[in-house]
């Protein structure tokens, strides 16, 4: 099963983007069992957690995005989203989606978000 990430782009500071990560071929019962998240990587830095949503829909956010980003998932569409509002230049980076289960872990291919000042 592959994860297909999309939604990145170039936006001015203060703007919004919505990232999507689809696992269209995943069996629903398997989808339910994953904790899902979005991670960001910038040059010279390690990949860092931005937002995660657990299988029971508990969410967790990196401090700098709290109140601006919202992670959600749609079981019917087998898709996890990150709604990103009030974007700042420091949000710039390649965003990767991640599905983590008890015995497996999947990564999407990354989508570039560039926020201009």
MIDOSE-1310 file (N, C-alpha, C; in nm, 2 decimals, decimal comma, always signed):
residues 117
xxxx	+0,08/-0,12/+0,00/+0,00/+0,00/+0,00/+0,09/+0,12/+0,00; +0,06/+0,22/-0,09/+0,13/+0,34/-0,09/+0,05/+0,46/-0,04; +0,12/+0,55/+0,02/+0,05/+0,68/+0,06/+0,08/+0,78/-0,04; -0,03/+0,85/-0,08/-0,02/+0,96/-0,18/-0,04/+1,09/-0,12
xxxx	+0,06/+1,17/-0,10/+0,05/+1,30/-0,04/+0,03/+1,41/-0,15; -0,05/+1,51/-0,11/-0,07/+1,62/-0,20/-0,11/+1,75/-0,13; -0,12/+1,86/-0,20/-0,17/+1,98/-0,14/-0,06/+2,09/-0,11; +0,06/+2,05/-0,12/+0,16/+2,16/-0,10/+0,16/+2,26/-0,21
xxxx	+0,24/+2,37/-0,19/+0,25/+2,47/-0,28/+0,31/+2,60/-0,23; +0,30/+2,70/-0,30/+0,36/+2,83/-0,26/+0,25/+2,92/-0,21; +0,26/+2,98/-0,10/+0,16/+3,06/-0,04/+0,22/+3,18/+0,03; +0,16/+3,29/+0,04/+0,21/+3,40/+0,11/+0,18/+3,38/+0,26
xxxx	+0,26/+3,45/+0,34/+0,24/+3,44/+0,49/+0,10/+3,49/+0,52; +0,04/+3,41/+0,61/-0,10/+3,44/+0,65/-0,20/+3,36/+0,57; -0,15/+3,29/+0,47/-0,24/+3,21/+0,39/-0,26/+3,07/+0,44; -0,34/+2,99/+0,37/-0,37/+2,86/+0,41/-0,35/+2,75/+0,30
xxxx	-0,32/+2,63/+0,35/-0,31/+2,52/+0,26/-0,37/+2,40/+0,33; -0,42/+2,30/+0,25/-0,46/+2,18/+0,31/-0,39/+2,06/+0,25; -0,32/+1,99/+0,33/-0,25/+1,87/+0,28/-0,34/+1,75/+0,30; -0,32/+1,66/+0,20/-0,40/+1,53/+0,20/-0,30/+1,42/+0,19
xxxx	-0,33/+1,31/+0,25/-0,25/+1,19/+0,23/-0,35/+1,07/+0,22; -0,36/+1,01/+0,11/-0,45/+0,91/+0,08/-0,39/+0,77/+0,07; -0,46/+0,67/+0,13/-0,42/+0,53/+0,13/-0,54/+0,46/+0,07; -0,56/+0,49/-0,06/-0,68/+0,45/-0,12/-0,70/+0,30/-0,13
xxxx	-0,60/+0,22/-0,13/-0,61/+0,08/-0,14/-0,61/+0,00/-0,01; -0,60/+0,08/+0,10/-0,59/+0,02/+0,23/-0,73/-0,03/+0,28; -0,73/-0,15/+0,34/-0,85/-0,20/+0,39/-0,89/-0,12/+0,51; -1,02/-0,09/+0,53/-1,07/+0,00/+0,63/-1,02/-0,04/+0,77
xxxx	-1,03/-0,17/+0,80/-1,00/-0,21/+0,93/-0,85/-0,19/+0,96; -0,77/-0,19/+0,86/-0,63/-0,17/+0,87/-0,60/-0,02/+0,89; -0,68/+0,06/+0,81/-0,67/+0,21/+0,83/-0,70/+0,26/+0,97; -0,80/+0,20/+1,03/-0,85/+0,23/+1,16/-0,74/+0,22/+1,26
xxxx	-0,65/+0,12/+1,24/-0,56/+0,08/+1,34/-0,43/+0,16/+1,34; -0,41/+0,25/+1,25/-0,29/+0,33/+1,24/-0,30/+0,46/+1,32; -0,19/+0,50/+1,38/-0,17/+0,63/+1,42/-0,11/+0,71/+1,30; -0,16/+0,83/+1,27/-0,12/+0,90/+1,15/-0,06/+1,04/+1,19
xxxx	+0,03/+1,08/+1,11/+0,09/+1,21/+1,14/+0,15/+1,28/+1,02; +0,18/+1,40/+1,04/+0,25/+1,49/+0,94/+0,38/+1,53/+1,00; +0,49/+1,52/+0,92/+0,62/+1,55/+0,97/+0,68/+1,65/+0,87; +0,77/+1,74/+0,92/+0,83/+1,84/+0,83/+0,98/+1,82/+0,83
xxxx	+1,04/+1,84/+0,72/+1,18/+1,84/+0,71/+1,23/+1,96/+0,63; +1,33/+2,03/+0,69/+1,40/+2,14/+0,63/+1,54/+2,11/+0,61; +1,61/+2,18/+0,52/+1,75/+2,15/+0,50/+1,84/+2,16/+0,62; +1,92/+2,06/+0,65/+2,01/+2,06/+0,76/+1,94/+2,02/+0,89
xxxx	+1,82/+1,99/+0,89/+1,75/+1,95/+1,01/+1,69/+1,81/+1,00; +1,67/+1,75/+1,11/+1,60/+1,62/+1,11/+1,45/+1,64/+1,09; +1,39/+1,54/+1,04/+1,24/+1,54/+1,02/+1,18/+1,55/+1,16; +1,08/+1,64/+1,17/+1,02/+1,67/+1,30/+0,87/+1,65/+1,29
xxxx	+0,81/+1,61/+1,40/+0,67/+1,59/+1,41/+0,60/+1,72/+1,41; +0,49/+1,74/+1,32/+0,41/+1,86/+1,32/+0,28/+1,83/+1,39; +0,21/+1,72/+1,35/+0,08/+1,69/+1,41/+0,06/+1,54/+1,39; +0,00/+1,48/+1,49/-0,04/+1,34/+1,48/-0,18/+1,32/+1,53
xxxx	-0,25/+1,22/+1,48/-0,38/+1,18/+1,52/-0,37/+1,03/+1,54; -0,41/+0,99/+1,66/-0,40/+0,85/+1,69/-0,53/+0,77/+1,64; -0,53/+0,64/+1,66/-0,64/+0,56/+1,61/-0,77/+0,60/+1,68; -0,76/+0,65/+1,80/-0,88/+0,69/+1,87/-0,91/+0,84/+1,85
xxxx	-0,84/+0,90/+1,75/-0,86/+1,04/+1,72/-0,80/+1,14/+1,82; -0,73/+1,10/+1,91/-0,65/+1,19/+1,99/-0,55/+1,26/+1,91; -0,54/+1,39/+1,93/-0,44/+1,47/+1,84/-0,33/+1,53/+1,93; -0,22/+1,56/+1,86/-0,11/+1,62/+1,93/-0,04/+1,71/+1,83
xxxx	+0,01/+1,82/+1,87/+0,07/+1,92/+1,78/+0,20/+1,97/+1,83; +0,29/+2,00/+1,74/+0,41/+2,07/+1,78/+0,38/+2,21/+1,82; +0,45/+2,26/+1,92/+0,40/+2,38/+1,99/+0,39/+2,50/+1,89; +0,47/+2,51/+1,79/+0,46/+2,63/+1,70/+0,34/+2,63/+1,61
xxxx	+0,28/+2,52/+1,59/+0,16/+2,51/+1,50/+0,03/+2,50/+1,58; +0,03/+2,49/+1,71/-0,09/+2,48/+1,79/-0,18/+2,61/+1,76; -0,31/+2,58/+1,74/-0,40/+2,69/+1,71/-0,40/+2,73/+1,56; -0,31/+2,68/+1,48/-0,30/+2,72/+1,34/-0,33/+2,60/+1,25
xxxx	-0,28/+2,48/+1,29/-0,29/+2,36/+1,21/-0,40/+2,26/+1,28; -0,47/+2,19/+1,19/-0,56/+2,09/+1,24/-0,55/+1,97/+1,16; -0,52/+1,86/+1,23/-0,51/+1,73/+1,17/-0,64/+1,66/+1,18; -0,68/+1,59/+1,08/-0,81/+1,51/+1,08/-0,80/+1,39/+0,99
xxxx	-0,89/+1,30/+0,99/-0,89/+1,19/+0,90/-1,03/+1,15/+0,86; -1,04/+1,10/+0,74/-1,17/+1,06/+0,69/-1,16/+0,91/+0,66; -1,22/+0,83/+0,74/-1,21/+0,68/+0,72/-1,27/+0,64/+0,58; -1,38/+0,70/+0,54/-1,44/+0,66/+0,42/-1,34/+0,68/+0,30
xxxx	-1,27/+0,79/+0,30/-1,18/+0,82/+0,20/-1,04/+0,77/+0,22; -1,02/+0,70/+0,34/-0,88/+0,65/+0,37/-0,78/+0,76/+0,36; -0,81/+0,88/+0,41/-0,73/+1,00/+0,39/-0,71/+1,07/+0,53; -0,59/+1,12/+0,55/-0,56/+1,21/+0,66/-0,52/+1,35/+0,61
xxxx	-0,57/+1,45/+0,68/-0,55/+1,59/+0,63/-0,48/+1,67/+0,73; -0,41/+1,77/+0,68/-0,36/+1,88/+0,77/-0,41/+2,01/+0,71; -0,50/+2,07/+0,78/-0,54/+2,21/+0,75/-0,45/+2,31/+0,81; -0,38/+2,39/+0,73/-0,28/+2,48/+0,78/-0,32/+2,62/+0,75
xxxx	-0,35/+2,69/+0,86/-0,39/+2,83/+0,85/-0,28/+2,93/+0,91; -0,30/+3,05/+0,87/-0,20/+3,15/+0,93/-0,06/+3,11/+0,91; -0,03/+3,07/+0,79/+0,11/+3,01/+0,76/+0,21/+3,12/+0,78; +0,33/+3,07/+0,83/+0,44/+3,16/+0,85/+0,56/+3,11/+0,76
xxxx	+0,65/+3,20/+0,73/+0,77/+3,15/+0,66/+0,84/+3,03/+0,72; +0,84/+3,03/+0,85/+0,91/+2,92/+0,92/+0,84/+2,78/+0,91; +0,72/+2,78/+0,85/+0,65/+2,66/+0,82/+0,70/+2,59/+0,70; +0,78/+2,66/+0,62/+0,83/+2,61/+0,50/+0,91/+2,48/+0,52
xxxx	+0,89/+2,39/+0,43/+0,96/+2,26/+0,44/+0,89/+2,15/+0,35; +0,94/+2,04/+0,35/+0,88/+1,92/+0,28/+0,80/+1,85/+0,39; +0,68/+1,83/+0,37/+0,59/+1,76/+0,46/+0,56/+1,62/+0,42; +0,58/+1,53/+0,51/+0,56/+1,39/+0,49/+0,45/+1,33/+0,58
xxxx	+0,36/+1,25/+0,52/+0,26/+1,18/+0,60/+0,32/+1,05/+0,65; +0,27/+1,01/+0,76/+0,32/+0,88/+0,82/+0,21/+0,81/+0,88; +0,21/+0,68/+0,86/+0,11/+0,59/+0,92/+0,19/+0,49/+1,00; +0,16/+0,48/+1,13/+0,24/+0,39/+1,22/+0,15/+0,30/+1,29
xxxx	+0,17/+0,17/+1,27/+0,09/+0,07/+1,34/+0,18/-0,02/+1,43; +0,12/-0,12/+1,48/+0,19/-0,21/+1,58/+0,31/-0,28/+1,51; +0,29/-0,31/+1,38/+0,39/-0,39/+1,31/+0,44/-0,33/+1,18; +0,40/-0,21/+1,15/+0,44/-0,16/+1,02/+0,44/-0,01/+1,03
xxxx	+0,51/+0,05/+0,94/+0,51/+0,20/+0,93/+0,53/+0,24/+0,78; +0,45/+0,34/+0,74/+0,45/+0,38/+0,60/+0,48/+0,53/+0,60; +0,54/+0,57/+0,49/+0,57/+0,71/+0,47/+0,52/+0,75/+0,33; +0,46/+0,87/+0,32/+0,43/+0,92/+0,19/+0,55/+0,99/+0,12
xxxx	+0,54/+1,03/+0,00/+0,65/+1,08/-0,08/+0,69/+1,22/-0,05; +0,62/+1,29/+0,03/+0,66/+1,43/+0,06/+0,59/+1,53/-0,03; +0,55/+1,64/+0,03/+0,49/+1,75/-0,05/+0,55/+1,88/+0,00; +0,60/+1,97/-0,09/+0,67/+2,09/-0,06/+0,58/+2,20/-0,03
xxxx	+0,60/+2,26/+0,09/+0,52/+2,38/+0,13/+0,62/+2,50/+0,14; +0,59/+2,60/+0,07/+0,68/+2,72/+0,07/+0,59/+2,84/+0,11; +0,63/+2,91/+0,22/+0,56/+3,02/+0,26/+0,65/+3,15/+0,24; +0,60/+3,24/+0,16/+0,68/+3,36/+0,14/+0,64/+3,47/+0,23
x	+0,74/+3,55/+0,26/+0,71/+3,66/+0,36/+0,66/+3,79/+0,29
